[in-house]
Amino acid sequence: MRSLFLACYHYRRLASFPRATEAAAPVRAYCWKQFETSGYEPWRRYISTSTSKVLPWEASSCETLLRKIDSAMKDGNVEEALQSFGNYKKLHGLPEPQVLNSMIVSLSYMSSRRWLQRAFDMVLSVHQINSNLLNCGSLMKLALALARDQMPVPASTVLRIILESGKLPDVDMLSMVFLHMLKSQVGSYLVSDVLIETCESFLDQVADRREMKKLDPIKNSATLFNMVLESCVTFKCIIKAQKIMELMSLVGVVADVNTVVIASHVFEMVGQRDELIQMKRSIESLTSLPCLQYYQHFYDSLLSLHFKYNDMDAAAKFLINLHQQRKPSVFCNGLQKQSAIQIGSGNLKTGYRIMFDPGKVDRGFILGTESQFGLVVLTDGNLLHTEKALAKLIVGCVKSRNMHTLSNLFIMLHKEDIEVISLRDVVNACIQMGWLHAAHDILDDLESAGIQVGIASYISLLRAYEKENKSEEFSGLLQQIQKISSTMDDIHTNSPFTIKNIAKIVKDEIPLTHSSLFAALAEEMKHYNPGEHLTLEFNNSILFFCKAKMMEDALCTYKRMREQNIRPNSYTFCHILCGYSSMDMHREITMLWGEIKRRLEYGELDVDRDLLDCLILDFLKGGYFSRVMEVIGYMSKHNIYCDKWKYRHVFLKLHRNLYRNLNSLHDKTEAQNKRIEDVRAFRSWAGIR
């Protein structure tokens, strides 16, 4: 009887394991023989019915573990759920997608960073085994949770896993993820790359015009691009910003006022004044300019470039146009027609057009009310120049000995009855700065135009000449005052005008005081850089040749730049690098890196992460792994973030099987050995097995 019960027990235990090995077959046969020879026929009926239906407390380990996972997640016992998941994975592999994604979503709702990291680790392990099990919706929730917790690297990795699967993330969710990631510098770097990769994924899925509707979700989200472009400006990722604007043109994004403003900041940083002038023409060709307060930033950037190029004529003309501009409506009515803005040259086929809606402004995306350079201000619904802008104009005109331009500005504003500049303050400030001849030139030009300044300014200049012992200028000015004294309202005497009877002639003599304009002039003199415009002009020429793929001319321009001792900046090398990259001239890029590295070591060049990032990508494409490790070493030494996922992805795409079997090469040269070591070093750094 005891043997019968033991046989029954072992048989039922073996029957509860559907995946039992063939080794258990003899045991099962022995148990069944015991039943047949025992004479207990009723047990046969019990065995046959009980094995067909497993009782709840005797379920298989697969079902038991799944129930444990589900129960633990419902009870909030994350540790037990993860432990059960690990046991299930060891015994049965990965669970069904529903269970897997349910766990990811549940972990995403946890407030602890520890559980978010575990969820991310789970996604990585599943991605390596079978990425088809991952659900796009659950991954987006995890990415949002990681971004909220300021974990930008894992968040960007999850987004890239979605893109690698051939699926496109929900644009609204993507905007929320980006919004949190953009709060940090590393997050901003990653967001710009992810947005570029997302746009390229959208474009890759559009085979012909009939599938253009696939672009609608991202095409209608100008705010998404505005957020990323603004972060590119903040962290000076100009190459990325220009790439994103080109993708906006390809995708068909309709830009709004904020886009125009941010684009103007990009062009101002690079020094592309022609692009801003083209944009200004496009904007002013519209019937009206709604949302004037936003265009303040655009005009601020353009005026800044006029000053940087030391083009005082253009700056003065800009100020005149600014004051003559008809006051438009401040509010957007949304009835304006869309217009295309040309960026770059259309003749070279290197430019592009962005659709622009002048009445479109996202109220949820707010730019700062103060202009970036403080040159243009909005007052009573009108755009006006600031005292800082006037100071820059005066300094530029004085240094370039172009006082006629400054005087013409004052004369034109006087004719238009626009009283925004105190001529007396300008003359007195020039006298206080010691620019006596400049002040005299202004007085002469105004006198010729029949504009009175007042006797006080003449007297101040006269005393300054006397103090400086400039007898010739003193006598000439004294004679000039005597000629015009009869026409001056603030002179009330018929006696001969001499320096001795000033007190009788001048009604209310105003002593020279340090005015705010004088303080602004003194401040601008500290930052005045007379050679800045030369760097900008050379950079523009280099950019033109690089876009036209005329690299020999670009290099000749760069050599002339060095011969004239004009120091290049990071944008100079960015233009040359992009030109080489567009023509796959990787060998030339290695020589360019030598020049960049030398200037970085001597402190002649500011570190530009965008430039270094592009260098790594180009070296990876060209197979220059020694240079790759050099740039990575430099970035690591200076604590500059390296996007390991992106570099690994490029390597696997282009060189997946490169030196896979490193021991198969027997007769290797020294150069081959070095190359193999460089590849091995990169594989180790990037975590590629």
C-alpha positions, 0 to 999 in steps of 0.5 A, spaced: 500 500 500 505 504 501 509 503 495 502 505 491 502 511 494 509 513 493 508 511 486 502 516 485 505 521 489 511 521 484 507 520 478 503 526 479 509 530 481 512 529 474 506 530 471 505 537 473 512 539 469 510 540 462 517 541 460 520 535 464 526 531 460 526 525 457 530 522 463 523 522 467 520 517 462 522 510 465 520 513 472 513 515 469 513 508 466 515 504 473 509 508 477 504 506 472 506 499 472 505 499 480 498 502 478 496 496 473 499 491 478 496 493 484 489 491 483 486 498 485 483 500 478 479 506 481 486 510 482 487 509 474 480 514 474 483 518 479 490 519 476 487 520 469 482 526 471 487 529 476 493 530 471 488 533 466 487 539 471 492 542 475 490 544 482 491 551 484 496 549 489 500 545 485 501 549 478 507 549 474 513 554 476 511 558 470 504 560 472 506 560 479 512 565 478 507 569 473 502 570 479 508 572 484 510 577 479 503 580 478 501 579 486 507 583 488 506 589 483 499 590 485 502 590 493 507 595 491 513 589 493 518 591 487 523 587 490 519 581 490 517 582 483 524 583 480 526 577 484 521 573 481 522 576 474 529 574 475 527 567 477 522 566 471 528 569 466 533 563 468 528 558 468 523 560 462 526 566 459 523 572 458 515 572 459 510 575 455 510 582 452 504 584 456 507 581 463 514 585 461 511 591 459 506 591 465 512 591 470 516 597 466 510 601 467 509 599 474 516 601 475 516 607 471 511 610 476 515 609 482 518 615 485 525 612 487 531 613 482 533 606 484 527 602 481 527 607 475 534 604 474 532 597 475 527 598 470 532 601 465 536 595 466 531 591 465 529 594 458 537 594 456 537 586 457 530 585 454 533 589 448 539 585 447 535 579 447 529 581 443 527 588 442 520 586 439 517 584 446 518 592 448 512 596 447 513 603 445 507 606 450 511 603 456 518 605 453 515 612 453 512 612 460 519 610 462 523 615 458 518 621 461 519 618 468 527 618 467 527 625 464 523 627 470 528 625 475 533 628 471 536 622 468 538 624 461 542 619 459 538 613 460 532 617 458 535 618 451 537 611 451 530 609 451 528 614 446 533 611 441 531 604 443 524 606 440 527 609 434 531 603 432 525 598 433 522 602 427 517 606 431 516 613 432 514 616 439 508 620 440 510 627 439 506 630 445 510 625 449 516 627 446 515 634 447 514 632 455 520 628 455 525 633 452 522 639 456 525 635 462 531 633 459 533 640 457 534 643 464 541 640 464 547 641 459 548 634 458 540 633 457 540 639 452 546 635 448 542 629 448 536 632 446 538 635 440 541 629 437 535 625 439 531 630 435 535 629 429 535 622 429 527 622 430 526 627 424 531 622 420 527 616 422 520 620 420 523 622 413 526 615 412 519 612 413 516 617 407 517 613 400 513 618 396 508 623 397 502 619 398 506 617 405 507 625 407 501 624 412 506 620 416 510 627 417 504 631 420 505 629 427 512 632 427 510 637 422 505 641 426 510 641 432 514 648 432 514 648 439 518 642 439 523 644 435 523 651 438 525 648 445 531 644 442 533 650 438 533 655 444 538 650 448 542 649 442 543 657 442 544 657 450 550 651 450 553 654 443 551 647 439 551 651 433 552 645 428 546 642 431 542 648 431 543 649 423 542 641 422 535 642 426 533 648 421 535 644 415 531 638 417 525 643 419 525 645 412 525 637 409 520 635 414 515 641 412 515 644 419 511 651 419 515 656 423 512 661 428 515 668 431 519 664 436 523 660 431 525 666 427 527 669 433 531 663 435 534 662 428 536 670 429 540 668 435 544 662 431 546 667 425 548 672 430 553 667 433 556 665 427 556 672 424 551 670 418 549 677 417 546 676 410 541 671 412 538 676 417 538 681 412 534 676 408 529 674 413 528 681 415 526 683 408 521 676 408 518 679 414 517 686 412 514 684 406 508 681 410 502 686 410 503 687 417 507 685 423 503 682 429 506 680 436 511 686 435 514 684 442 517 678 439 520 681 433 524 685 438 529 680 439 530 679 432 532 686 430 536 686 436 540 680 433 541 684 427 543 691 430 548 687 434 551 684 427 551 691 424 556 693 430 560 687 430 561 688 422 563 695 424 558 697 419 556 704 422 552 706 416 548 700 416 547 701 423 545 708 423 540 706 417 537 701 421 536 706 427 532 710 422 528 705 419 526 703 426 523 709 428 520 710 421 516 704 422 509 704 422 506 702 429 503 695 428 498 691 432 501 688 438 496 682 438 496 676 433 490 675 429 492 669 426 490 671 419 496 672 416 498 668 410 504 663 410 511 665 407 517 662 405 524 664 408 530 663 404 536 661 408 542 661 405 544 662 397 538 659 393 543 659 387 548 654 390 543 649 391 545 649 398 540 654 401 533 652 404 526 655 405 522 654 411 515 656 411 513 661 416 507 663 419 507 671 422 501 670 426 503 664 429 505 664 436 505 658 441 503 662 448 506 656 452 513 657 449 515 664 452 522 667 450 525 672 455 522 679 455 529 683 455 533 683 449 539 679 449 544 684 447 540 690 450 540 694 443 532 694 442 527 695 447 519 695 446 516 702 449 509 704 448 508 699 442 514 701 438 521 698 437 526 704 440 534 703 440 537 703 447 542 708 450 547 702 449 545 702 442 547 709 441 553 708 445 556 703 440 554 707 434 558 713 437 564 709 439 564 706 432 563 712 428 569 716 432 573 710 432 572 709 424 572 717 423 565 717 420 562 722 424 558 724 418 554 718 419 552 720 426 550 727 424 546 724 418 542 720 423 541 726 428 539 730 422 534 725 419 530 724 426 530 731 427 526 732 420 522 726 422 520 730 428 522 724 432 525 726 438 528 720 441 536 723 442 538 729 446 543 732 441 546 736 447 547 730 451 551 727 445 555 733 444 557 733 452 558 726 452 563 726 447 567 732 450 567 728 457 570 722 453 575 727 450 573 726 443 573 734 442 574 734 434 568 729 434 564 733 438 566 739 434 564 735 427 557 734 430 556 741 432 558 743 425 554 738 421 548 740 425 549 748 424 549 747 417 543 743 417 540 749 421 539 745 427 540 749 434 544 745 439 544 751 444 550 755 447 552 751 453 555 745 448 559 750 445 561 753 451 563 746 454 567 745 448 570 752 448 573 751 455 575 744 453 579 747 448 582 752 453 584 746 458 587 742 453 591 748 450 589 748 443 589 755 441 588 754 434 581 750 435 579 755 441 580 761 436 576 758 431 570 756 435 570 762 438 569 766 431 564 761 430 560 762 436 560 770 434 557 768 427 551 764 430 550 768 437 545 772 434 541 766 432 541 763 438 535 763 443 539 763 449 544 769 448 541 775 450 546 781 449 549 785 444 556 786 446 562 783 443 562 775 445 568 773 448 570 768 453 571 773 459 563 775 458 560 768 458 557 769 465 553 775 462 551 772 455 549 765 457 542 765 461 543 758 464 549 755 464 549 747 465 555 744 468 558 738 465 556 732 469 557 725 468 551 723 464 548 716 463 550 716 456 557 718 458 557 712 463 555 707 457 560 710 452 566 708 457 563 701 458 563 700 450 570 703 450 572 697 455 569 692 450 571 695 443 574 690 439 576 693 432 579 687 429 572 683 430 569 684 423 575 682 420 574 675 423 567 675 421 568 677 414 573 671 413 569 666 416 563 668 411 568 667 405 570 660 408 563 658 409 561 660 402 566 656 399 565 650 404 558 650 402 559 651 395 564 645 396 570 649 393 575 647 399 581 649 395 578 656 395 576 655 403 583 653 405 586 659 401 582 664 405 584 661 411 591 661 409 590 669 408 587 669 415 593 667 418 598 671 414 594 677 416 595 675 424 587 674 424 585 669 429 580 664 427 575 662 432 571 655 433 566 657 427 572 658 422 574 650 424 566 648 424 565 651 417 572 647 414 570 641 418 563 641 415 565 642 408 570 636 408 565 632 411 560 633 406 565 631 401 568 625 405 575 628 405 577 624 412 584 624 411 584 632 410 580 632 417 586 629 421 590 634 419 585 639 421 584 636 427 592 637 428 591 644 427 585 645 432 589 641 437 595 645 437 590 651 438 587 648 444 593 647 447 596 654 447 589 657 449 588 660 442 581 657 441 575 656 446 573 649 447 567 647 442 563 640 444 559 641 438 566 641 434 569 635 438 563 631 437 563 632 429 570 630 429 569 623 432 563 622 428 568 623 422 573 619 424 569 613 425 566 614 418 573 614 416 576 609 420 581 613 424 580 610 430 587 613 433 584 620 432 577 617 435 581 615 441 585 622 441 579 626 441 575 622 446 581 622 451 581 630 450 574 630 452 574 626 458 580 630 460 576 636 460 570 633 463 566 634 456 560 629 455 561 623 450 555 620 447 557 613 447 551 610 445 551 614 438 558 613 437 557 605 438 551 605 434 556 609 428 561 603 429 556 598 429 553 600 423 560 601 419 565 597 422 561 591 426 565 585 423 572 589 423 577 585 426 572 581 429 577 575 430 583 579 432 588 573 432 587 571 425 592 575 422 599 572 423 604 576 419 602 583 422 605 590 420 607 595 426 601 599 423 596 594 423 598 592 430 597 599 432 590 599 428 588 593 431 590 596 438 586 602 437 580 598 435 580 594 441 581 600 445 574 603 442 571 597 443 572 596 450 571 604 451 564 603 448 562 596 451 562 593 444 563 585 445 
